[in-house]
Amino acid sequence: MKDKFIKRLAFLLLCLSFSCSDNEVELVFADLPTKRIEAKITAVKQLLLASQEGWKMTYFTDDTSLGGFTYIFRFFEDGTVAMDSDFGDTAGTTTTSLWSVDFGATVKLNFTTKNKIHELSDAANVPDEGLTGQGYRGSFEFLFSKTEGENLVFEAVRDNTPVLFEKATREDWENLSKNDEIINLLNGELFYTLNNTRQVFEYDANRRFATNRNQQTTNTDFGIGFSPNGIVVSPEITDANGIKHKTFTLNNSKSAFVSKQGNFEIAIVNLPFNINQIWQINITENEVSELFANTFAAVTLENTRVWNETLWQNLLFGNVTLNNSPGSGILFYSFTDVDAEEGFLVQYFLRFSGIQDKPKLLDISRIDGGFNWSFYTYLDPVITLIVNNAPFETALNTPNNPTEIKLTSTINSEVWFVIKLNN
Amino acid sequence: MKKLVYIFFSLLFIYGCSEEKQLTESNLDTDTPALNEIDIFLRENFTTPYNIEVFYKWNPNKVDFNRFLFPPNTETVISAMQAIKTIWLDTYNEIAGENFVKLIAPREIVLVGGFNINPSGTITLGLAEGGKRITFFNTDFVDLKDKEELVRFVATIQHEYTHILNQNIPFDREVYEEITPSGYTAQWFNSNDNDSRELGFISAYARSNEDEDFAEMVTALLSNSNNEYNAIIDAITNEQAKTDIKAKEAIIVKYFKTEFNLDIYELQRVAAENVEKVLNSYER
């Protein structure tokens, strides 16, 4: 009996001695998680505040379909941030909003009230219909990743796109508007030569994106960001020697961008004028050649024969975007009732391109029939006349912002027509 | 002997784990953040009197991450919230008493600067979530000096607040949905307001379901003066449609009277006056 009692007592004592054991946990890290998070938030805040002239970044929101947008911002202790950009309606002005450093997936910079950078995330502000509801696919929250020398590396919260914040200088603020000169320089095509093959890219100014003409080669497409004296591309372009090229400077003749990383360049092929406007061709004696007029007269007759409609004796040329059918080319109008101006629009898409070292020439080639074309294929002789006699020599009424241009075939001088800016 | 053992154990219990650490300060930063002019306005007009928090700074947890949205411009916040206060809060305060909105209110109002564009191409103006939160979209694009835009903007909260009232006390849905049972459609956005009125609905959106129909009816009543509202109804040519809308109106009048002891026509009168008050404040 006594034995049993002692055993029980010993057992209880043992229990008690362990129940009061030291429960201090040895920390794996230097401090508690909350303290470390708070410290990190403070540290990132201090990093951002430390740069006297702020930071600049060229943000490629999605380099598979869009280019880069440059922002310069300076953070202040009172929670405000001043910002300028080479993108958007208020580019060239400094606008102020609020910012904070918060904790999300990790410590992040949050531009908490509206400023220029939010224009990239404005669902109603899109480069084209393809991005309806998505704006320019941008973020305005950036997860802090690491420091890289004097630079800060962040990741966009939406898709973890890496973004580099570089220390800005006073010159960066002053020279930002010079990006516009480079932006306005590009309106047509770009090309580079790789393994003796010319890779030609169509440049979309709205998206700041270059797409390879050869649609089989899609992995060469790249987005373009701008600097005061050149461009930055993303993804980087790898040359035949395996060297990667990212930063380019405009050469003196403004005909190419030369790589800073080595012997490689991207040539600019511009159009002789802004074709991406609505131009009009009037089928009258002094505005089109006899051959052009006769070809048009023949299809006018055919149109009356087939549909008993009256073909409008004018054509729209250049930007012929219709609501659901965007693009460039040519637009016919076939009246069912001339007085009431009722009828059908007929659209044919054309490709307009420049020719390197021949700044006055405009090349025109076929793409495809557009809206209603399948009902009016007999209008094709007009298209054939134009594309078979391209390229055209262009004579502008004024060199800057021309309103009237005469296009004369370099193949057959009997083919010419005048285009006038349609207001 | 037994006694001694018990005393021994008691002592062990008392002294064994006696060491208690004192609580230290929180590791989190609990300081009151610096308040700017907007924060002070919102605290004084919404948070302190009504326990409604207004979020204008970006908080990704309050919105749909899959939409491309952005926070409002700081310059628009005070004027937008002042308009909401005058036309919505002050109206209910005057007619229903100060405690009405204090007791039944959204606890959070979220302001979003940009448009909320749906995959169908329609634009969502506002959201009410679980009776707790009302979200206003495109606050940056509203011209509050323009009567039509002002009314449309505040209509969002009149509409969403109706949902909150319904979530507190449901309306007689069975009777309501029998008035125009065949007119409800998920493709409501294919029709316009005028066509919808000829079918017995006050707006196109009212056709989406009976809950929205009810909220749209209340919104129409509180977004127009009595004369303006009657003019809308008089302009309908289809007599059956007129009768249907009036039947819906009767249910709403009864709902406000019996459930909340409120005369909706009084709310309508004061709301219309307050719209003018906001417009006049800009003209000064």
Interface residues (C-beta under 8 A of the other chain):
Chain A: L9 L12 L16 S19 C20 L32 T34 K35 E38 D78 G79 S97 L98 S100 G104 N110 F111 T112 T113 K114 H118 S121 D122 A123 A124 T132 G133 Q134 G135 R137 G138 F140 E141 V157 R158
Chain B: V5 F9 L12 F13 G16 C17 N27 L28 D29 A34 N36 Y56 K57 W58 P60 F65 R67 F68 L69 F70 P71 P72 N73 T74 G113 G114 F115 N116 I117 N118 P119 G121 D140 F141
